[in-house]
Amino acid sequence: MAEPTPQLNWKALMKHNDVLLSIGMVLIIGMMLIPLPSPLLDVLLTINIAFSVTILMVTLNTSEPLQYSTFPTILLMATLFRLGLNVSTTRLILLHGDAGQVVAAFGDFVIGGNYVVGLLIFVILIIINFIVITNGAGRVSEVAARFTLDAMPGKQLSIDADLNAGLINDQEAKDRRVKIQREADFYGTMDGASKFVKGDAIAGIIITIINIVGGLIIGIVQLGMPLAESAATFTSLTIGDGLVSQIPALVISTATGILVTRVSAADNSLGDEIGLQMFNNPKILGIVGGLIVALGAIPGLPTIPFILIGGMIGTSGFFLNKEQKEQVVQAKKAEQEKKAVQKKKATSDNVMDLLHVETLELEIGYRLVPLIEAESGGDLLERIGQIRRQMATELGFVLPSVRVRDNLQLPPNQYSVKLRGITIAQGDVMADMWLAMNTDPEGTEEIQGIETKEPAFGLPALWIQADQKEEAEVSGYTVVSSSAVVSTHLTETLKRYAAEILSRQDVQSLLDNVKRSNDTLVADLVPDPLTVAEVHMILQNLLQEKVSIRDMVSLLEALSYHCRVSKDIDYLTEQARMALSRSICKQHLNSDTQELPVITLAPDIEEEIFQGMTENGLALGGGFTQSLLQAVSQEVENAMATLGVQPVILSNARIRLSFRRLIERSLPQIAVLSYNEIGPSVRVATAGVVQIQPNQAVANG
């Protein structure tokens, strides 16, 4: 039984490309030092020709330059390989007067035994390569590198703007930045790589001169050959060597020029683009064909070639025109069929479209449109992108994109914020004016303007003209632009409704993000013992009180431990707050004193609230509730007047949540913390105690 013929495993071999590349570079350098036999040299010269043609074919089928980003390195390797072959053939020519069959064939076949003609052809190839192709490609590379580097800042700003506006995500922005960097690197290296081709052409000229002069000297002095025989022998071999080297060099130079002059076209090769752009207009082909035929009718010019070529071009234009008309008819037919199908499904599709509700919308009147137009200096879209990033940092989840559109049904200067189709906030701004807010009525001078109220906080303010801005700032007013007014109001509104904005899908995304680095933690908690829905409710409870959920790891660890005790959502919410106590306290610290300003509840009030806690909520008397709310409001006002900052209310952990729900309608901005949430490192500044006099409760009752 015959043994199977061993086959080369190319797949296994290609897995070691780095090793093969290292060996190849060592061999190229070794060619310049070690004499090679002529049969091996024939093989290497053939490989050089095949390698150059391969480079040209790859270049022609590349749709954009970055797809061939290794080209500068390949160009250097090809140049070194070709120079190594030149050195090897020169050694054989000068030593033995023979450089193998490939060089001899080029010397005999191309120049036809006339070495003067061969020398002229070689010079012409050098001129074409060095002066025409190489210089042009080098100049294009230099200009492309310069313009690419100059355009980088603008492209980076464009990416940042798209990211801030929510048009792309972080990964897409990262990919686009990498592509810009790769473009700059590619054109920069191509600018330097084009110098290799110039140097190769110069080296080819010098090597040819050395071969001819050195060959004549060796032939006459060492070998005793007559001058004519020596010139014929060594010149023929030298010209053959020069041609067999310069033809691949010319091919690679052409590939270089094609690559650097290539304009990116999506998924189309160069041949496809040329065909579409040059030979896709039947009118032009008809005109050119008629002109060539007319030239053939001029006496003195050869009639047959002109009429033949002109007829072929005109016929191509005729058939192309016929084909395009058929394509138009087919396209119209397909469009009619498509419209018929769409008409058939119109009713159901329209109904389904009506069911879609945008999560967040910002509608503006027509006079506010300049605020979103970058051409008019509007920066509202950029500010919305910044708001999304700010909310991600402060609250811990990524807001959905805010859809901004104009609404002609709104008053011209009004805007409206919608959550799932329902208006949750609205305001009026003057797009071409500035809002001046008087934060210290006693210490500022009066200025002229249109009286209004700042929409986010209800502060008294004035709309002023742009030329009054400097005067207002000198007078002590805080002056902001219209887009800043809208973005501030939008920010406060989104913070207030963050719990409703957070969707089940957002929670799943947060869990997936944690899972990347803490897979065990998430797997131990979701979906058993807690479901995504239960985690969603806990996070909503936290956001309802403006507690950041950014530290999801600490939060989930607390839930994972305490859910074994109880799955009550309120209980787990309180345990999650304990895990996030440091960030909660930090959020309410006085920035000047780094102290936590607090108001405490009197013990009798805490006891009354605890006694009124039931499974269905608080059961308190109406008089007591009203008196409590009045007392809390009064203490908060006193504390703000004394400390200049908004205090938090400190209560016993067992009543904290019930007390918070009691006051959230009348005092939604006041945070309620439990004693357990105050860490040992937090300095507390007591600003008052909420107390109710017995006669006050009775009177209210």
N, C-alpha and C positions, 0 to 999 in steps of 0.2 A: 504493500500500500504506500503510495507516494506521500511524502510529508508535505503539509501545506506550506505554500510560499509565504515567508514572513512579510508582513505589510507594515508600513510606517504609520504609527498612530499619531495623526496630526492633532487631534484634540488634546491628547496628553502632552504633546510637544508645545502647543500654543499656551498651555497653562504656565509655562516657564518663559514667558516673553522677556522678563527682565534679565534672566540668565543669557538668553540668546542675544539680546541687545548688547550686553557687556562683552560677550565673546566676539560679536561682529565688530565692535569698535576697536578691540585689541587687534583683530586681524587686519583691519583697515590701516592702522598705524604700522603693523608689522610688514605690510606690503611695501612700505616706503624704505624698509631696511633690508628685507630678505629677498633675494632673487627668486622669481617665480618661473617655472617652466612654461614654454609657449602654449602647450595644450590647456593648462590651467588658466592662463591669461585669456585665451579665447573664450573659455566659459565665463570668466568674470566680466569681460567686455560685453558679452551677450546679456548677462544679468544686468549690467549697467543700462543697456538700451531698454530692456524690458521694465526695469525699475522706473526710468524716466517716463515711459509711456503710461505706466500704471498711475504715476502721480498726475499726469495730464488728464487721464480719464476720471480719476476721483474728483479732480477740480471741476471738470465740466458737469459732473452730476451732483455737485454740492449746491444746495439752495441758499445757504448763507455762509459767510466766511467762518463763523464760530464753529460750524460743524467740522471744520478741518483745522482745529486750533493747534494741532501738532505740526502744522506745515513748516513753521520756521525751524524747528529742530530737525525735521526730515530734510529740509533744504541744506542745512549745515552738514548732515551726515552724507547726503548725496554728493555735495561738493568735495568733502574729504575723500570719499570713495573714488570719485573721478580723478582727483589729483593723485591719489595713490596708484591708480592704474596708469596715469601719465608717467609717474616716476618709474614704474615697473617696465613699461614699454620703452621708455628712453634708455633704461639700463640694457635691455636686450638689443635695441637698435645699435647702440654705440659699441656693445661688446661683441655681438655676433652678426650684426647686419641683418637680423631677422627678428620679427616681433610677433610671429604667429600668423595663422591663416586669416583671421578677421581683419587685422591691420593691412595685410597684403592685399586682401580682396578689396577693401575700401580704396587703397592706393591705386590698384589697377583698374577696377571697374568704374569708380567715380571719375577719375581724372583721365581715363582712357589712354594711359601711357604717356601723356603729356604733363610733366610735372609743373610746367609754367601755368597751364590752365588750372591744375589742381591747387597751386599756390594762390591763384587769384580767387578761386571758389572759396578756399579756406579764409582768405582775408574778407571776402564778402560776408561769410557767415559770422566772422568776428564782429564786423561792423553792425550787422543786423542785431546780433545778440547784445553787444556792449552799448552801442549808441542809441538804438531804437527801443528795444524791449526793456533792457535792464534799467536804463535811465528813466524811462517813463514809469515803470513799475516802482522804482525807488522814490520818484517824486510823489506818485499817488500815495504810497505808504507813508511818506513823511507828512503830507497834508492830512491824510486820514487820521494819523496818530495825533496831530495837533488839534484837529477839530473834535475828535473824540474826547480828549482830555479837557478841552474848553467846555464841552457840553455836559461833563459829568455833574457839576454842581446843580445845573438846571434839572437834569434827570433825577437826581437825588431828591430835590425839593418836590418834583412832581410825584414821586413815589410816596413821600411823606404826606403830601396833600391827599392823595387817594386813600392812604391808610387812615388818616385822621377823619376823612369823610365816610369811612366804612365801606368804600368801594372794593377794597381788597383786604385780605387778612394778613396776619403777621408773616405766615409762611410764604405767601405770594410776594409780599414786599421784600422778604429776604432773598427769594429767588431772583427777583428783578435787580436787586442790588448786586448780587453775585454776577449776573449777566453783564451788567454795566462794567464791573471790575474786569471781567474776562475780556470784554471788547477793548478796554484800554490796554490791558496786557498784550492782547493779540496784535493790535496795530502798532504798539510800541516795539514789540519784538520783530514784526515784519519790517519796520523801518530799519532796524539793524541788520536783519537777515538779508535784505536786498544788497547790502554791501558784500556779502559772500559771493554773489553772482558776478559783481563787478571785479572782485579780486580774482575769481576763477577765470574770467575772460582775459585779464591782464597776464595771469600766470600761463594761460594757454599760448599767448603770443610769445612770451619769453621762452617757454619750453620749446616751441617750434624753432625759434631762432637758434637756441642752443643746440638742438638736434641737428639742424642743417649745418651750422658752422663746425660743431664738434664732429659730425659725421664726415665732412670733407677733410678735416685735419686727420682723423683716425684712418680714413680710407687711403689718403695719399701718403701719410707719414708712416703709419704702422703696418697697413696692409699692402702698400705699394701699388695701389690701384691708380689708373689714369684719372685725370681730373674729370673727364666727361662721364666715365663709368661710376666714379665715386659720387658725383653729383646726382646722376640718375638713380643710383641705388638708394642712397641715404635720403635724398629729397623725396623720392616716391614713398619710402617708408614713413618719413616724418609727416608728409601730407596725409597719408592714410591714418597715421596715429592721431593727427590733429582733427581730421574729419570724424573719426570714430569717437572722439571725445567731445567735439563741439556740437555734434548733432544732438546727443542727449542733453548737453548743456542748454542748447537752444530750446528743446522741448520743455525743460524744467523752468527756464526763464519765461516761456510763454505761459506755463501754468501759474507762475507767480503773478504775472500781469493780469491774467484772467481772475485770479482769486481776489486781488486787492481792488480791482475795478468792479467786482461783483456787488450788485445792490440786492439786499435781502428780498426774497420773494417766497411767500409761504408755500412749502411743499412742491415747488416747481424747480426743475433743473434748468441749467443755462440754455440748453437746447429748446426746452419748452417755452421759456420766456422769449427767446429770439424768434421762434416761430409765431408766437402770439403777437409780438410787437412789430415785426417787420413784414410778415407774409400772411396777415390775416385781414387785409383790406383789398377787396377785389377791384375797387376803383383805381387804387394806386397801381396794382398789377396791370390793369388794362391800359393805363396811361403809359407806363414804362414799356409794355409790349408794343404798343402803337408807335412810340418814339423810336425804338430799335428797328422796327420794320421800315419806318420812314428813312432812317439813316442808310439802310440797305439799298434804297432806291437812288441814293446820290451817286452819280457817276464817279468812278475811281475807287470807291470802297467795295470790298468783297461782298457780293450780294447774298450768297448762300448762308454764310455764318450769321449775318444780321437777321435775315428773314427767319432762319431756323430758330435762333434763340428768342427773337421777338415773338414768333408764333407760339413757342412753348410757354412764354410768360403770359401772353394774352389768353391762351387756352386755360392755363391754371387759374387766372382771374375769373374766367367765365364759369368754370366748374365750382370755384369757391363761392361765387355769387349765388349759384344755383343751390349749393349746399346750405348756405346761410339762410336763404329764403325758406327752405324746407325746415330748418331748425326753428325759424320764427313761427311757422305754421304749427309745428309740433309743440312748441312752447305755449302758444295760445290755446291749443287743444288741451294740453295738460293743465293750464291755468283755469280753463273753463270747468274741467272735471274736478279740480281742487275746490273751486268756488261752489260747485254743486254739492260736493260732500260737506263743505263747511256750512252751506245753507241748510242742509239736511239736519246737521247737528247743532244749528245755531241756538235753538230754544234751550236745549239742555245745557250747552256750554255757557250761555249767558246766565242761566240760573246758578250754575256752579261758581261762576266768577263773582256773583253777588254774595256768595257765602264767605268769600275770602275777606278777612279783616286784618288790616295792618296793626301791628302791636303798638308802634309809636308813630305819630304823625305831627307835623308842624305845618299848619296852614297859614298863609299870609295873604293880606290884601294886596291889590295890584300896585299900590304905591311903595310897598316894602320889597318888591322884586329886586331892586338894586342891591339890597343887602346880601343876596345870594349870588350875584353876578360878579365874578372876579374881574371882568373887564371894566366894571364900574367902580372897582375898589371895594366891593363887598367881601367880607370875611366871615359871614355867618356860618357857612358850611365848614370852614376850617375850625371855627370855634366849637361847632357841634362835635367834630372829630376829637378835639381836645377834651370836651365834656365826657365823651365815652371813655377816654383813657383815664381821666380823673375819677370817674365813678368806679372804674375797675380797681383803681388803687385804694379808694376810700371805702367802698362797700364790698368789694371782693368778688364781683361777677361782671361779666361783659354784657352791657346793655345791647339789645337789638338795634339795628340801624334805624335812625330816625328819618322817615320819609318826609321831605320838604316839598311842598307844592303850593302854587297860588290858587286862591279860591275867590272867584269874582262875586260870590254871594256874601263875603265878608265886607265890612266897611273898609275903605281904602287903606287906613292906617292901623288896622287891627290884625292881630295874630291869635291863633288858637292852638293849644296843645291838646292832642287827643290820645287816649289810651283805649285801644281796641274799639275805635270808632266813636267813643264818647268823649266829649270835651271835659277836660279836668282843670284847665287853666286858660285864661285869655288876658290880653292886655292891648294897650294902644301905644305906639311909638311914632315919632316923626323921623323918617328915614334920612332926611337931609339936615337934621338938627342934632344938638348934643343935650344930654340930660345933666343938669346941675343940681346936686343934692346939698342941702344946707344941714350939716350934721351938728352945727353949734350956732343956733339962731342968735345968741347974745354976742358972739365974737366975730360975726361976719357982716359985711356991708350988703345992702340990698342992691340987686341988679334987675334989669328989665327982662321979662320972659313970660312964657305961657305957663300958668300954674297947672300942676298935675301931681300925680302920686306915682312913686316908683312901684312898679307892679309886683315885684317879688316880696317886698317887706312893707309896702304901704307907706313909705316915708314921703313927706312933702318935698316937692322938687319943682324945677322950672325947665322948660324947653327953651334953649337959647340957640342963636345962630353961631356958625363956625367962627366968625370974627370976634365973638364975645368970649370964646373959650379961655383965652389968656387972662382976660379981665376977671372972669369968674374964679379961676384958680388963685389969682392974687388976692381976691376978696375972701378966700377961705372955703369956697365951695369944692365939693368933689365932683369932677366932670367926667362923664363916661359917654361912649358912643352908643348909637342906637342898637347896633348888633350886640354890644356888651350887655345892654339892658335885657334884650331878648334871651341871650345865652344864660345870664344870671337867673332870670325867672325860670327858664327851662331846667337849669341845674337844680334849683330848689324844689321844683315840681317833681322832678324825677326822684329826688331823695325822699320826698314825702310819699310817693306811690311806688317805691322800690319793691315792697312786698308783693304788690299786685303785678308788677312787671315781671318778676321772677317766675319763669314757667317751669313745668316739669322737665322739658327738654334742657333748659339751662342747668337744672340740678344734675341731670345725667351727664352733661358736659363737664361740670365741676368734678363729679365723681370720677369720670374718665381721666381728667387731668391729674387728680391725686393718685389714681391707679398706676400711672406711669412710674412713679417713684415709690409708692406705698401700696403695692398690689395686695399684700396680706391684710392690711388695715381695711381696705374697701371690701375684700372678699369675706372678711370676718363679720361685716356689718350688714351689707346689702347683697342679696335681697332678704336674707334671714340673719338676724331676727327683725330688722327693720326694712320696710319696703322703701322704694324711691318716693312714693307718695308721702310717707310719714316723715322722711328726711326733708321733703319739700315743705311740709307744714311747719317744721321746727325752724327752718331757715327763714320762712316768711315771718314767723313770730319775732325772730331776731331783727330782721330788716324793718319790721313795723316800728321798732324802737330805735332805728338808725344804728344798730350794732353791726359793725363790719364782719363779714363772713370770710374774709380773705385767708385767715389762718384755718383752713379747712382741716388740716392734719390734727391740730389740737382739738378742734370741735368734734371731729369724728372719733377720736380716741375717747373723749368724754362720753359720747353717745354709746360707743361700743361697750364701755364699762357699766354705765348706769342703766342701759336698756335691759340688763339681766335682772335688775331690781324691779323696774316698772316700765311699761310702755306708754304711760300717760304722756301726752304731747306737752302739756304745761310743765310737768315735772322734768322732762328731758330738756325743755327749753331753758329752765332755770339752771340745770346742771351744765348746759352748754355755755350759758353766761358766766358761770364760775370759771370755766376753762379759759374764757376770753376776757377775764376780769382786768388783766393788765392793759389791754388795748382799750377796754371800755373806760377805765379811769383816765388813761392818757388822753382820750378824746375830749374829756371835760375839764382838764387841768387849766388853771389860770396861767396863761402864757408868760405873764410878768413875774408872778411869785412861785410858779410851779406847785401851787397848792390846789386842793380840790375843794371848792366852795360848796358847802352843803347846808341844807335845812333839814332838821330832824322832826319827827312826829312825837308829840307828847305820848307817854305810856298809856294814858287812858284812851286816847284816840286809837292807838294800835290795838288795844284790847277790844274796843268796840267794833272795830273792823273785823278782827279775828272771830268774834262771837257771831257776826253777821254773815260769815262765809258759809255757803251751802253748795251742794253739787250743781245747782242751777245758777250760781252766781252770788252776788252780794244781796243781802236782805237788810237794808238800813232804812231808818226813818227818813222821810223827806226833809224834815227840819234839820236833822243831823247832817245829811248830805249837803244841803245848801250852805249850812254854816261852815262845814269843812272846806268846801270849794272856795268860799269867800276868804277864809283864813289862809288857805294855801296861796291864793292869788295875792293877798296883802303881804305875806311874808316874802314872796318872790319879788314883788315890787320894791320892798324895803331893802332886800339884799342887793338888788341890781343898783339901787340908788347909792348904797354904801360901798359896794365892792367894784361896781362898774362892769361886772360880768354876770352872766346868767348862772345861777346855782343849780345844783341837783338836789333831789329830795332823797334822804336816807331813811330806810325803814327796815323793819324786821324781815328776814327772808321769807317767813311763812305767809306774810300778807303783801309782799312786794308786787306780785303780778296782779292781784285783785285791786290793790290801790291804784296801780298804773291804769288799769282799765276803767277805774272810776273817774279819773281826772283827764283821760286822754281826749275826750271831746271838747272840754272847755279849756284845757291847757296842754295841747298836743306837743308843744315845743319843750316841755319840761321833762327831763330824764329822771327816772326813779331807779335808784340802786339799793341793793341790800347791803347789810353790814358784812356779809360773807364775801362780797365782791371787792372790798377795800383791802388791798394787800398791805403788808407791814411796812413797805417802803413808801407808801403814799401818805403825804402830809395833808391833813384835813383842816380846813378853816371853817368853823361853824359860823353861819351867817344868821341863824335864827331858829326858833322852835315853833312849830304849828300847834296852837292851842285853841280850844273852844271854851268860852265861859258858859257855865250852866244856863244862866239866864238868856244868853244869846241863842242857844239851841232851842230853849223853850219858846222864845219870841218867834223864831223862824218857824217852829212847829205850828 
